[in-house]
Amino acid sequence: IRDRSSVISLLFQRHNFINLQSCQFISVNPSTELDNVIK
């Protein structure tokens, strides 16, 4: 049971990390588009 829970927590952390990266990318993207419009 201990091993299973550690695997689940590892998967969860990895999933959260991927979500965090995609959120950062989405939040960075509009600002670059805005810069392009300003140029």
PDB file of N, CA, C and O in Angstrom, chain B, residues numbered from 101:
ATOM      1  N   ILE B 101       0.853  -1.204   0.000  1.00  0.00           N
ATOM      2  CA  ILE B 101       0.000   0.000   0.000  1.00  0.00           C
ATOM      3  C   ILE B 101       0.885   1.249   0.000  1.00  0.00           C
ATOM      4  O   ILE B 101       0.583   2.236  -0.671  1.00  0.00           O
ATOM      5  N   ARG B 102       1.961   1.192   0.750  1.00  0.00           N
ATOM      6  CA  ARG B 102       2.870   2.333   0.811  1.00  0.00           C
ATOM      7  C   ARG B 102       3.465   2.619  -0.573  1.00  0.00           C
ATOM      8  O   ARG B 102       3.532   3.772  -0.998  1.00  0.00           O
ATOM      9  N   ASP B 103       3.893   1.566  -1.268  1.00  0.00           N
ATOM     10  CA  ASP B 103       4.458   1.747  -2.606  1.00  0.00           C
ATOM     11  C   ASP B 103       3.429   2.336  -3.560  1.00  0.00           C
ATOM     12  O   ASP B 103       3.730   3.237  -4.343  1.00  0.00           O
ATOM     13  N   ARG B 104       2.222   1.817  -3.483  1.00  0.00           N
ATOM     14  CA  ARG B 104       1.169   2.306  -4.392  1.00  0.00           C
ATOM     15  C   ARG B 104       0.901   3.787  -4.159  1.00  0.00           C
ATOM     16  O   ARG B 104       0.760   4.553  -5.113  1.00  0.00           O
ATOM     17  N   SER B 105       0.830   4.189  -2.906  1.00  0.00           N
ATOM     18  CA  SER B 105       0.544   5.601  -2.615  1.00  0.00           C
ATOM     19  C   SER B 105       1.699   6.494  -3.069  1.00  0.00           C
ATOM     20  O   SER B 105       1.475   7.620  -3.512  1.00  0.00           O
ATOM     21  N   SER B 106       2.928   5.997  -2.960  1.00  0.00           N
ATOM     22  CA  SER B 106       4.068   6.805  -3.413  1.00  0.00           C
ATOM     23  C   SER B 106       4.044   6.958  -4.933  1.00  0.00           C
ATOM     24  O   SER B 106       4.371   8.020  -5.462  1.00  0.00           O
ATOM     25  N   VAL B 107       3.655   5.890  -5.627  1.00  0.00           N
ATOM     26  CA  VAL B 107       3.549   5.965  -7.092  1.00  0.00           C
ATOM     27  C   VAL B 107       2.458   6.954  -7.478  1.00  0.00           C
ATOM     28  O   VAL B 107       2.638   7.749  -8.400  1.00  0.00           O
ATOM     29  N   ILE B 108       1.336   6.909  -6.785  1.00  0.00           N
ATOM     30  CA  ILE B 108       0.225   7.824  -7.071  1.00  0.00           C
ATOM     31  C   ILE B 108       0.663   9.267  -6.822  1.00  0.00           C
ATOM     32  O   ILE B 108       0.356  10.160  -7.612  1.00  0.00           O
ATOM     33  N   SER B 109       1.371   9.486  -5.733  1.00  0.00           N
ATOM     34  CA  SER B 109       1.822  10.856  -5.430  1.00  0.00           C
ATOM     35  C   SER B 109       2.828  11.331  -6.475  1.00  0.00           C
ATOM     36  O   SER B 109       2.827  12.502  -6.854  1.00  0.00           O
ATOM     37  N   LEU B 110       3.687  10.421  -6.939  1.00  0.00           N
ATOM     38  CA  LEU B 110       4.661  10.778  -7.977  1.00  0.00           C
ATOM     39  C   LEU B 110       3.945  11.169  -9.264  1.00  0.00           C
ATOM     40  O   LEU B 110       4.283  12.176  -9.887  1.00  0.00           O
ATOM     41  N   LEU B 111       2.954  10.373  -9.661  1.00  0.00           N
ATOM     42  CA  LEU B 111       2.175  10.682 -10.864  1.00  0.00           C
ATOM     43  C   LEU B 111       1.461  12.016 -10.701  1.00  0.00           C
ATOM     44  O   LEU B 111       1.407  12.824 -11.629  1.00  0.00           O
ATOM     45  N   PHE B 112       0.920  12.235  -9.520  1.00  0.00           N
ATOM     46  CA  PHE B 112       0.186  13.470  -9.263  1.00  0.00           C
ATOM     47  C   PHE B 112       1.116  14.679  -9.363  1.00  0.00           C
ATOM     48  O   PHE B 112       0.752  15.703  -9.941  1.00  0.00           O
ATOM     49  N   GLN B 113       2.315  14.555  -8.797  1.00  0.00           N
ATOM     50  CA  GLN B 113       3.282  15.658  -8.856  1.00  0.00           C
ATOM     51  C   GLN B 113       3.679  15.946 -10.298  1.00  0.00           C
ATOM     52  O   GLN B 113       3.778  17.101 -10.712  1.00  0.00           O
ATOM     53  N   ARG B 114       3.903  14.882 -11.049  1.00  0.00           N
ATOM     54  CA  ARG B 114       4.298  15.062 -12.452  1.00  0.00           C
ATOM     55  C   ARG B 114       3.176  15.730 -13.231  1.00  0.00           C
ATOM     56  O   ARG B 114       3.418  16.628 -14.038  1.00  0.00           O
ATOM     57  N   HIS B 115       1.953  15.289 -12.985  1.00  0.00           N
ATOM     58  CA  HIS B 115       0.792  15.869 -13.666  1.00  0.00           C
ATOM     59  C   HIS B 115       0.659  17.355 -13.320  1.00  0.00           C
ATOM     60  O   HIS B 115       0.401  18.182 -14.194  1.00  0.00           O
ATOM     61  N   ASN B 116       0.834  17.681 -12.052  1.00  0.00           N
ATOM     62  CA  ASN B 116       0.754  19.076 -11.623  1.00  0.00           C
ATOM     63  C   ASN B 116       1.851  19.908 -12.272  1.00  0.00           C
ATOM     64  O   ASN B 116       1.621  21.058 -12.646  1.00  0.00           O
ATOM     65  N   PHE B 117       3.028  19.339 -12.406  1.00  0.00           N
ATOM     66  CA  PHE B 117       4.141  20.064 -13.021  1.00  0.00           C
ATOM     67  C   PHE B 117       3.823  20.384 -14.479  1.00  0.00           C
ATOM     68  O   PHE B 117       4.080  21.491 -14.952  1.00  0.00           O
ATOM     69  N   ILE B 118       3.263  19.409 -15.180  1.00  0.00           N
ATOM     70  CA  ILE B 118       2.892  19.628 -16.589  1.00  0.00           C
ATOM     71  C   ILE B 118       1.817  20.710 -16.676  1.00  0.00           C
ATOM     72  O   ILE B 118       1.878  21.579 -17.546  1.00  0.00           O
ATOM     73  N   ASN B 119       0.837  20.659 -15.779  1.00  0.00           N
ATOM     74  CA  ASN B 119      -0.218  21.668 -15.771  1.00  0.00           C
ATOM     75  C   ASN B 119       0.366  23.046 -15.497  1.00  0.00           C
ATOM     76  O   ASN B 119      -0.038  24.033 -16.114  1.00  0.00           O
ATOM     77  N   LEU B 120       1.309  23.110 -14.578  1.00  0.00           N
ATOM     78  CA  LEU B 120       1.939  24.381 -14.231  1.00  0.00           C
ATOM     79  C   LEU B 120       2.662  24.954 -15.451  1.00  0.00           C
ATOM     80  O   LEU B 120       2.544  26.144 -15.744  1.00  0.00           O
ATOM     81  N   GLN B 121       3.407  24.109 -16.157  1.00  0.00           N
ATOM     82  CA  GLN B 121       4.127  24.576 -17.343  1.00  0.00           C
ATOM     83  C   GLN B 121       3.165  25.092 -18.402  1.00  0.00           C
ATOM     84  O   GLN B 121       3.402  26.143 -18.997  1.00  0.00           O
ATOM     85  N   SER B 122       2.086  24.365 -18.640  1.00  0.00           N
ATOM     86  CA  SER B 122       1.134  24.791 -19.670  1.00  0.00           C
ATOM     87  C   SER B 122       0.458  26.093 -19.254  1.00  0.00           C
ATOM     88  O   SER B 122       0.182  26.945 -20.098  1.00  0.00           O
ATOM     89  N   CYS B 123       0.190  26.254 -17.964  1.00  0.00           N
ATOM     90  CA  CYS B 123      -0.422  27.500 -17.481  1.00  0.00           C
ATOM     91  C   CYS B 123       0.542  28.665 -17.690  1.00  0.00           C
ATOM     92  O   CYS B 123       0.128  29.745 -18.111  1.00  0.00           O
ATOM     93  N   GLN B 124       1.813  28.453 -17.401  1.00  0.00           N
ATOM     94  CA  GLN B 124       2.802  29.508 -17.606  1.00  0.00           C
ATOM     95  C   GLN B 124       2.904  29.860 -19.081  1.00  0.00           C
ATOM     96  O   GLN B 124       3.012  31.032 -19.440  1.00  0.00           O
ATOM     97  N   PHE B 125       2.870  28.846 -19.932  1.00  0.00           N
ATOM     98  CA  PHE B 125       2.958  29.088 -21.372  1.00  0.00           C
ATOM     99  C   PHE B 125       1.758  29.900 -21.842  1.00  0.00           C
ATOM    100  O   PHE B 125       1.903  30.835 -22.630  1.00  0.00           O
ATOM    101  N   ILE B 126       0.582  29.542 -21.359  1.00  0.00           N
ATOM    102  CA  ILE B 126      -0.644  30.244 -21.761  1.00  0.00           C
ATOM    103  C   ILE B 126      -0.606  31.693 -21.262  1.00  0.00           C
ATOM    104  O   ILE B 126      -1.039  32.605 -21.965  1.00  0.00           O
ATOM    105  N   SER B 127      -0.093  31.897 -20.059  1.00  0.00           N
ATOM    106  CA  SER B 127      -0.069  33.254 -19.505  1.00  0.00           C
ATOM    107  C   SER B 127       1.016  34.096 -20.182  1.00  0.00           C
ATOM    108  O   SER B 127       0.895  35.320 -20.249  1.00  0.00           O
ATOM    109  N   VAL B 128       2.067  33.454 -20.678  1.00  0.00           N
ATOM    110  CA  VAL B 128       3.147  34.186 -21.350  1.00  0.00           C
ATOM    111  C   VAL B 128       2.758  34.502 -22.795  1.00  0.00           C
ATOM    112  O   VAL B 128       3.151  35.537 -23.333  1.00  0.00           O
ATOM    113  N   ASN B 129       2.002  33.630 -23.408  1.00  0.00           N
ATOM    114  CA  ASN B 129       1.663  33.767 -24.821  1.00  0.00           C
ATOM    115  C   ASN B 129       0.935  35.075 -25.159  1.00  0.00           C
ATOM    116  O   ASN B 129       1.351  35.760 -26.094  1.00  0.00           O
ATOM    117  N   PRO B 130      -0.114  35.447 -24.453  1.00  0.00           N
ATOM    118  CA  PRO B 130      -0.829  36.691 -24.789  1.00  0.00           C
ATOM    119  C   PRO B 130       0.079  37.918 -24.724  1.00  0.00           C
ATOM    120  O   PRO B 130      -0.063  38.836 -25.532  1.00  0.00           O
ATOM    121  N   SER B 131       0.996  37.940 -23.781  1.00  0.00           N
ATOM    122  CA  SER B 131       1.863  39.117 -23.661  1.00  0.00           C
ATOM    123  C   SER B 131       2.785  39.225 -24.873  1.00  0.00           C
ATOM    124  O   SER B 131       3.077  40.333 -25.324  1.00  0.00           O
ATOM    125  N   THR B 132       3.250  38.092 -25.410  1.00  0.00           N
ATOM    126  CA  THR B 132       4.095  38.150 -26.607  1.00  0.00           C
ATOM    127  C   THR B 132       3.271  38.602 -27.802  1.00  0.00           C
ATOM    128  O   THR B 132       3.768  39.341 -28.652  1.00  0.00           O
ATOM    129  N   GLU B 133       2.031  38.171 -27.877  1.00  0.00           N
ATOM    130  CA  GLU B 133       1.153  38.629 -28.962  1.00  0.00           C
ATOM    131  C   GLU B 133       0.926  40.130 -28.834  1.00  0.00           C
ATOM    132  O   GLU B 133       0.903  40.845 -29.836  1.00  0.00           O
ATOM    133  N   LEU B 134       0.761  40.598 -27.625  1.00  0.00           N
ATOM    134  CA  LEU B 134       0.559  42.023 -27.388  1.00  0.00           C
ATOM    135  C   LEU B 134       1.800  42.803 -27.831  1.00  0.00           C
ATOM    136  O   LEU B 134       1.684  43.861 -28.449  1.00  0.00           O
ATOM    137  N   ASP B 135       2.986  42.277 -27.513  1.00  0.00           N
ATOM    138  CA  ASP B 135       4.234  42.915 -27.951  1.00  0.00           C
ATOM    139  C   ASP B 135       4.296  43.000 -29.470  1.00  0.00           C
ATOM    140  O   ASP B 135       4.719  44.015 -30.022  1.00  0.00           O
ATOM    141  N   ASN B 136       3.878  41.944 -30.138  1.00  0.00           N
ATOM    142  CA  ASN B 136       3.895  41.941 -31.602  1.00  0.00           C
ATOM    143  C   ASN B 136       2.942  42.998 -32.154  1.00  0.00           C
ATOM    144  O   ASN B 136       3.249  43.659 -33.146  1.00  0.00           O
ATOM    145  N   VAL B 137       1.806  43.155 -31.522  1.00  0.00           N
ATOM    146  CA  VAL B 137       0.831  44.159 -31.970  1.00  0.00           C
ATOM    147  C   VAL B 137       1.407  45.560 -31.768  1.00  0.00           C
ATOM    148  O   VAL B 137       1.238  46.437 -32.615  1.00  0.00           O
ATOM    149  N   ILE B 138       2.086  45.761 -30.644  1.00  0.00           N
ATOM    150  CA  ILE B 138       2.673  47.071 -30.343  1.00  0.00           C
ATOM    151  C   ILE B 138       3.771  47.404 -31.357  1.00  0.00           C
ATOM    152  O   ILE B 138       3.890  48.552 -31.786  1.00  0.00           O
ATOM    153  N   LYS B 139       4.570  46.410 -31.739  1.00  0.00           N
ATOM    154  CA  LYS B 139       5.630  46.639 -32.731  1.00  0.00           C
ATOM    155  C   LYS B 139       5.008  46.953 -34.080  1.00  0.00           C
ATOM    156  O   LYS B 139       5.727  47.178 -35.054  1.00  0.00           O
TER     157      LYS B 139
END
